[in-house]
Structures are given as structure tokens and as C-alpha cells.
Amino acid sequence: MDFVSKINKVVMLCLLLASLYLGFGAVVSANEVVTSLDESMSFGMAVELNIAMCLSWMPVISDYTRTLKNQSTGTLSCVVAYCFGSILMYTIGLGSAVHYGITDICDIFMLSGLGVISLVVILLSTVTTNFITINSSSICLNHISNQLDVKYTAFFVCIISTLLAIFLSMEQYETFLYFIAATFAPLFAIAFSEYFFSHNIYHQNSLITGKNCLLWLIGFIAYELLIDYSTFIGITVPVMLAIAIINIFVNQLIGAKRFSLNKRY
């Protein structure tokens, strides 16, 4: 495991250096193209897609932070690293799009003259990202049924993911991100409001579980119905706020605090 950890650190360092070089090279390249950018996506929808990616990261990273010796410091480090990496990639994408006047990533790589570096970034980021997501998926399946072996389920998930990547159109990726937001937005709204406001940690309580499942379903349906009416901050934030407020209110009505346990850290 120490060897794998060292290899992973080297890969992450190479990815960081390659990304910085790609961003610098793309912006200062002399191959500037003057065209008009496609404005088919609104600002609110762009915000929505970015929030969806952040929400999809939360359950993945929690499978790692749950085993940390110092959860506060480790979680903060993960958040800072993810924030820095996201800002870096957004900056590279925005700078390249403005510089070349196009949004297609393949065309940007070709015009930048950094084909090899671009392939290195794609390869390293794909390997590192898919490794943690496949591991997280296998852990989730193990939570559903502890009879499933994590190694075998990880191999199965890897095969299925590879087949989907080969045969599924990339145009469906945006739809999938919306589905992720619709799934996780009400889920985390309930989890956050339960923990930070009602201070509830439940164990096999059918009343609270049923209430949370119903609120999640309401939030999921509301998101799907409102996705075509995006605000300037997207739909996720309003849906999460609404579900959280409703959950707190319902907890007060049904006296949920009598189920409360001591808050855990």
C-alpha cells in the first residue's frame, strides 16, 4: 500500500504540473482564433452543472474521510484541494474559450499546440478520478449488502463504466449531471438540516426514515419539474433551501427532537 500511495502522489504531482503548463500554454499561444462564442447555455444552467459535480463529489470523498485519524484536518484538506483543482480547471477552460473563441475542448487542444500535454492531463485525471469513484461505488454496494466483496464489485463496476463510456453518447452526460443534482440536492438538504439544526442522528427509526424518504421524493420531483425554469443561481440551491426549511418545520411538528442522540464529531 505504501508503494501505491507513493505512485499516487507522483501521478497527482504530474497532473498538477501538466495542468499548469496546459493552462499557461493555452492562454499565451499565438494561435488565437476570433469567433463568436455559443451562448446557448444560460449562466444559471452553468451554475447548475457545477453544483451537480460538487454534489457528486461529496458521497465519493466521504468514503475516504470516514477512515481518517484526524477527520477535521483531513476533510478540510480534501475540500481545499478539490476547490483549488476545480478553480484551476475552470480558469483553464474559461481562459482558453475566451482566447480562441471556441468551446470545444478538442479544438482548443489542437490550436494550443499542446497535444501531448493535453493527452497526459486527460489520461492522469481520468485514471485518478475513476479509481476513487469505482472504489466508492463498490463500498456503497457493500453497504447495501455486506455479503458483496468490495474487490469483486469494484471490478464489476469498472467493466460496466467502461462499456458505458464506450457506447453512451457524451451528449447524455449533461442530462446525467442534472439527474445527479436531482438525486443528491434534497438528500443533502435533509442530512444537513437534520445534523446541524435538529441535531438528530437516528438508528432504525421508521417514523423519521419515512419522513425523510417522503421529503427526498418531493425534492426530487420538484427539481425535475423546475429544471426548465432555472434562476440565475440554478435550481439546486432553491430546492435545497426549501427542503431544509420544510424538514426543520416538520421536525418541530412531529417532535422529532425526542429521538435525538448526542451529537457526534
C-alpha positions in Angstrom: 0.0 0.0 0.0 2.9 2.4 0.7 4.1 1.8 -2.9 0.7 2.6 -4.3 0.5 5.7 -2.2 3.8 6.9 -3.4 2.8 6.2 -7.0 -0.4 8.1 -6.5 1.4 11.2 -5.1 3.8 11.2 -8.1 0.8 10.9 -10.5 -1.0 13.8 -8.8 2.1 16.0 -8.9 2.5 15.2 -12.6 -1.2 16.1 -13.2 -0.8 19.4 -11.4 2.3 20.4 -13.3 0.8 19.3 -16.7 -2.4 21.2 -15.9 -0.5 24.4 -15.1 1.6 24.1 -18.2 -1.5 23.5 -20.3 -3.3 26.5 -18.9 -0.3 28.8 -19.4 0.3 27.5 -22.9 -3.3 27.7 -24.0 -3.6 31.3 -22.9 -0.3 32.7 -24.3 -0.4 30.7 -27.5 -0.2 32.8 -30.7 -2.8 30.7 -32.4 -5.6 33.0 -31.5 -8.9 32.5 -33.3 -11.6 35.2 -33.4 -15.1 33.7 -33.5 -18.2 34.3 -31.5 -18.9 32.0 -28.5 -22.1 30.0 -28.5 -24.4 31.4 -25.8 -26.8 28.5 -25.8 -26.4 27.8 -22.1 -27.5 30.4 -19.6 -25.5 31.4 -16.6 -27.9 29.7 -14.2 -27.6 26.4 -16.1 -23.8 26.6 -16.0 -24.0 27.2 -12.2 -26.3 24.2 -12.0 -23.9 21.8 -13.8 -21.0 22.9 -11.5 -23.1 22.4 -8.4 -24.1 19.0 -9.6 -20.4 18.0 -10.0 -19.7 19.2 -6.4 -22.7 17.2 -5.1 -21.5 14.1 -6.8 -18.1 14.6 -5.2 -19.4 14.6 -1.6 -20.5 11.0 -1.3 -17.3 9.9 -3.0 -14.9 11.8 -0.7 -16.9 10.7 2.4 -15.9 7.1 1.7 -12.3 8.2 2.3 -12.6 10.8 5.1 -14.6 8.4 7.3 -11.4 6.5 7.9 -9.2 9.5 8.7 -7.4 9.7 12.1 -8.0 13.4 12.2 -11.3 13.9 10.4 -11.4 17.7 10.8 -8.0 18.4 9.3 -8.3 15.7 6.7 -11.7 16.8 5.5 -10.6 20.4 5.3 -7.5 19.4 3.2 -9.8 17.5 0.8 -12.1 20.4 0.5 -9.3 22.9 -0.2 -7.6 20.6 -2.7 -10.9 20.0 -4.5 -11.7 23.7 -4.5 -8.2 24.6 -5.9 -8.3 21.9 -8.6 -11.8 23.0 -9.7 -10.9 26.6 -9.9 -7.7 25.8 -11.8 -9.7 23.7 -14.4 -12.4 26.3 -14.7 -9.8 29.0 -15.2 -8.1 27.0 -17.9 -11.4 26.3 -19.6 -12.6 29.9 -19.5 -9.3 31.4 -20.5 -8.9 29.0 -23.4 -12.5 29.6 -24.6 -12.1 33.4 -24.4 -8.7 33.2 -26.1 -9.7 31.1 -29.0 -13.4 32.0 -29.2 -14.5 28.3 -29.2 -15.7 26.0 -26.5 -14.9 22.5 -28.0 -12.1 21.1 -25.8 -10.7 19.0 -28.7 -10.3 22.0 -30.9 -8.7 24.0 -28.1 -6.1 21.3 -27.6 -5.3 21.2 -31.3 -5.0 25.0 -31.6 -2.9 25.3 -28.4 -0.2 23.0 -29.9 0.0 21.1 -26.7 -1.4 17.8 -27.9 0.9 15.5 -25.8 0.5 17.5 -22.6 -3.3 17.6 -23.2 -3.4 13.8 -23.5 -1.3 13.5 -20.3 -3.8 15.6 -18.4 -6.7 13.7 -19.7 -5.1 10.3 -19.0 -3.9 11.1 -15.5 -7.1 12.9 -14.5 -9.3 10.0 -15.9 -7.3 7.3 -14.1 -7.2 9.1 -10.7 -10.8 10.2 -10.8 -12.2 6.8 -12.0 -10.2 5.0 -9.3 -11.8 6.8 -6.4 -15.3 6.7 -7.9 -15.1 3.0 -8.7 -13.9 2.3 -5.2 -16.7 4.5 -3.7 -19.3 2.6 -5.8 -18.1 -0.7 -4.6 -18.2 0.5 -0.9 -21.8 1.7 -1.4 -22.8 -1.7 -2.8 -21.2 -3.3 0.2 -23.3 -1.1 2.5 -26.4 -2.4 0.7 -25.3 -6.0 1.1 -22.3 -6.8 3.2 -22.1 -10.2 1.5 -20.7 -8.5 -1.6 -16.9 -8.4 -1.8 -15.5 -4.9 -2.4 -12.8 -6.1 -4.8 -15.2 -8.1 -7.0 -17.8 -5.3 -7.0 -15.1 -2.8 -7.9 -14.1 -4.9 -10.9 -17.8 -5.3 -12.0 -18.4 -1.5 -11.7 -15.2 -0.9 -13.7 -16.4 -3.1 -16.5 -19.9 -1.5 -16.6 -18.4 2.0 -16.5 -16.0 1.2 -19.4 -18.8 -0.1 -21.5 -21.0 2.9 -20.8 -18.1 5.2 -21.7 -17.6 3.4 -25.0 -21.2 3.1 -26.2 -23.0 6.0 -24.4 -23.1 9.3 -26.2 -21.3 12.2 -24.5 -24.4 14.3 -25.1 -26.2 12.4 -22.4 -23.6 13.4 -19.8 -25.3 16.8 -19.2 -28.6 15.0 -18.6 -26.9 12.7 -16.2 -25.5 15.6 -14.2 -29.0 17.0 -13.8 -30.1 13.6 -12.6 -27.3 13.6 -10.0 -28.4 17.1 -8.8 -32.0 16.0 -8.6 -30.9 13.0 -6.5 -28.4 14.5 -4.2 -29.7 18.0 -3.7 -32.7 17.0 -1.5 -30.7 14.2 0.1 -28.0 16.5 1.4 -30.6 19.2 2.3 -32.2 16.7 4.6 -28.9 15.4 6.0 -27.6 18.9 6.7 -30.8 20.2 8.3 -31.1 17.0 10.5 -27.5 17.2 11.7 -26.8 21.0 12.0 -30.3 22.2 13.0 -32.2 19.4 14.6 -29.0 17.6 15.8 -30.6 14.2 15.1 -28.7 11.0 14.5 -31.2 8.2 14.0 -30.8 4.5 14.3 -33.7 2.3 12.9 -36.5 4.8 13.5 -39.2 4.2 11.0 -41.1 7.4 11.6 -38.1 9.7 10.8 -36.9 7.4 8.0 -40.3 7.6 6.3 -40.5 11.3 6.7 -37.0 11.8 5.2 -37.8 9.5 2.3 -41.0 11.4 1.6 -39.2 14.8 1.7 -36.5 13.4 -0.6 -39.1 12.3 -3.1 -40.8 15.7 -3.0 -37.5 17.4 -3.6 -36.6 15.1 -6.5 -39.9 15.7 -8.2 -39.7 19.5 -7.6 -36.2 19.6 -9.1 -37.3 17.7 -12.2 -40.3 19.9 -12.7 -38.4 23.2 -12.2 -35.3 22.4 -14.2 -36.6 24.3 -17.2 -37.2 27.4 -15.1 -33.6 28.0 -13.9 -32.8 31.0 -11.9 -29.5 32.9 -12.0 -28.2 30.6 -9.2 -29.7 27.5 -10.7 -32.4 25.2 -9.2 -30.3 23.2 -6.8 -29.8 26.0 -4.2 -33.6 27.0 -4.1 -34.6 23.3 -3.9 -32.1 22.5 -1.1 -33.2 25.6 0.9 -36.9 24.7 0.5 -36.4 21.1 1.5 -34.2 22.0 4.5 -36.7 24.6 5.8 -39.6 22.2 5.4 -37.7 19.4 7.1 -36.9 21.6 10.1 -40.5 22.7 10.3 -41.8 19.1 10.1 -39.3 18.0 12.8 -40.8 20.6 15.1 -44.4 19.5 14.3 -43.8 15.8 15.0 -41.5 16.4 17.9 -38.5 14.8 16.3 -36.1 16.1 18.9 -37.2 13.5 21.3 -35.4 11.0 19.1 -32.2 13.0 19.3 -29.0 11.4 20.4 -25.8 13.2 21.5 -24.2 14.9 18.6 -21.1 13.1 17.2 -18.0 14.6 15.8 
